[in-house]
């Protein structure tokens, strides 16, 4: 576990300009949590109170239409990425979607109150917060722009760049939902891509 702790804190140092004292002072606030496949990091209509860093596993963020019960995948988060409903987390208001573990997963997490306490007392943790906000703004804007500017195939290839083994790790229909296409369309697209790569 100590080795995992070291890896987590080294990742935090790479993400933001945190020094050894910043890390040391934050250690009591970071906690380990295992989340079984099918369980939730956060639920729709609940306030997201924690920021998680994925150590192992993959999560999907999805919206469930209360009238049709249809699910729509919005984002995926896997190893070394932060998992959170960021709008809900920073505003401490109800989340609009679910965050579900797609595999047996492990995270390290810190609460909203503890993280904001670090912001108030440590300038470098305040910088972490700014970088985190910029990161999630970029993720959200990129997702919107992908639907405007890119084809289904381009969005699929970008997803593989970010999560290289996602196809082997989760059912294809979740990928279809994320891309906004049907399962047969995804299957045909994958065959086209494989044929191009083989040429």
N, C-alpha and C positions, 0 to 999 in steps of 0.2 A: 504493500500500500504506500510505503514511503516513496518508492520509485515513481508510482503514479502521481503522487503529490508533486514531486519534483518536475515531472513532465507538464503537469497542469500549470504550475507557476512559471516554468520556462515559456510556455505558450502565452501566458498573460504578459510576460515581459516583452515578447516579440510583438504583441498586439498593441501595446501602449508603453510609454516611457516610464516604467515602474522600476524603482531601485530595490535593493535588498530589504531596506527598512519598510518600504511600502508593502512588499510581499509579506514580510514577517508580521506586520501589524494587522494584515488582512486574514491571516491564516485561521484564527479562531472562528471566522464568520463563514468560511467555505465548508460545506458539508457534502458527504458522498450520499448518493441515492441510487438504488437499482429500480428500474421500471420494467416490468414484464411486458412482453409483446401483447398489444391490445389494451394496455393500461394507458392512463392519460397523465401528461405533465400539467395540462390545464384544460378546463372544460369551457364550452361555450356558455356565455352569460355569467361566468365567474370572473372575479378580478385575478389577474396574473400577479402573484406576490413574489415570484422568484425569477432570477436570471440563471439559466443553466448553461454549462459548457459540456458538450457531448464528449465523453471519453470513449464510449463504445456504443454502436447502434445507429439507428436511423429513425427520424421522426417525420411525420407529415403534419402540416397545418391544413385543416380543411373546414369548410363552412357547410353546415347542414341546413337546408331549406326547411323551416318548420312546417310549411304547408305541404310539400311533396316528399319530405324525408330524403331528398336527393343530396348526395355529398359532392362537393367540388373541392379538389385538392388545389392549394394555393402555393405552398412552399414545401421543400424538403430540407431537413438539416441533418448532417451526419458528423462523423468524428472531427474534432477540433473546431467546430462551429458553435456559436452561441444559439441556444434555443430559448425563445421567449415570445410572448405576444407583446411586442414592444409598445404599441399605443396603450394597451391596457396597463402595462407595467409602469410606464412613466406618468400616466394620468391617474392610476389606481381606480379605474372605472371598468365596467364589465367588458370581458373579452367577447369578440364577435365570432370566434371559431374555436374548434377543438385542436389540441396538440397531442397526438397519439404516437406511442412507440410502435414501430413496425417490426421490430425485433426485440429480443431481450436486450435491454440497454442499461448503460451506466452513465451517470452525469455527476458533475460537481456543481453545486448551486449556492447562490448567496441571495439573501432576502432583500427586498426593496429597502426596508428600513436600515439594514446593516450597510448596504452599498451607499445609500445616501449619507450615512454617518461618515463613511470614508471620504465621500466627496467633500464634506464640510471640514474635514480635519487634515486631508492630504491633497495638496495641489496636483500631484501626479495621478491620483485616483480621479480627481475632477477632469483631468485630461482624458483618462480612460473613458469617462462618461461621454465626453464630447466625441471621441473617436467611435464609440459604440453607436451613438446616435447617427453620426455620419454614415457608418456602415449599414445600418438598417434603413436609412433613407435611400442609400444607393441600391440596396436590394429591392426595395419596394418600387423605386422608379424604373429600375432595369426590368423588372417583371412587367410593368405597364408598357414600357417601350417595346419589349419583345413582341407583345400582341399587336402592336401598331406597325412595327417595321420588319418583323421577321416572319418567315414561313414556318409551318409546322415542323418541317425538317430541320430548319436552322435552330428552332427552339429545342428540339430533341437533342441535337448535337451539342448545344450549349449546356443542356442538363447533364449529358454524359461527361462533359469537361469538368463540371463541378462535382459530380458524384459518379466517378468512373465505373463503379460496380453495381449501380443501382438496379440495373435490369436483372442481375442475378439475385438481388436481395429482396425485392418486393414484387408482388403480382403485377402483370402488365396493365391490368385495368386501372391501377392507380396512376401509372404513367399517362395513359389515355386521358384520364380525368384532368391531370395537370396540364396537358397540352390542348385540351378542348376538342379532342377527336374521338372517334369510336375505336374499339379494339381491332376490328378488321383493318381500319385505315392505318393504325399503328403497325400492324403486322406487315402490310404491304410496304409501308415506308421503310421498315427495318430491312426488308428483303432488297429494296432498291439501294439502300446505303451499303449493304453487304456486297451487292453486285458491283457497285462503283469501286469499292475498295479492293475487290478481287481483280479488277481489270488492269 
